[in-house]
């Protein structure tokens, strides 16, 4: 069963490619995206990643919690 996780407090410089690279090590990613302001197109400092399995999502939560990505934790 797929599992979608929320990633908060990411740097405004973090790219989709970085999210894929960092979180892809925990399992197969079905979809991912950085949340952006609809009016400005600027990052809101958060992202979502959906994993193919619940186990991969849980591994990402446990493994990446507290990680520093592009200078933000």
SULHU-V420583 format. One record per pair of residues at least 6 apart in sequence whose C-alpha atoms are under 6 Angstrom apart, sorted by the first residue. I is the first residue (numbers start at 1). J is the second residue. If there is no record, write none. Layout:
BEGIN
i=I j=J
i=I j=J
END
This chain:
BEGIN
i=1 j=53
i=1 j=54
i=2 j=51
i=2 j=52
i=2 j=53
i=2 j=54
i=3 j=50
i=3 j=51
i=3 j=53
i=3 j=54
i=3 j=57
i=4 j=49
i=4 j=50
i=5 j=48
i=5 j=49
i=6 j=48
i=7 j=46
i=7 j=47
i=7 j=48
i=8 j=46
i=9 j=45
i=9 j=46
i=10 j=45
i=10 j=46
i=10 j=72
i=11 j=45
i=11 j=72
i=12 j=43
i=12 j=45
i=26 j=56
i=26 j=59
i=26 j=60
i=27 j=56
i=28 j=51
i=28 j=52
i=29 j=50
i=29 j=51
i=30 j=50
i=30 j=51
i=30 j=52
i=31 j=49
i=31 j=50
i=32 j=48
i=32 j=49
i=33 j=47
i=33 j=48
i=34 j=46
i=34 j=47
i=35 j=43
i=35 j=44
i=35 j=46
i=35 j=47
i=36 j=42
i=36 j=43
i=36 j=44
i=51 j=57
i=66 j=73
i=67 j=73
END
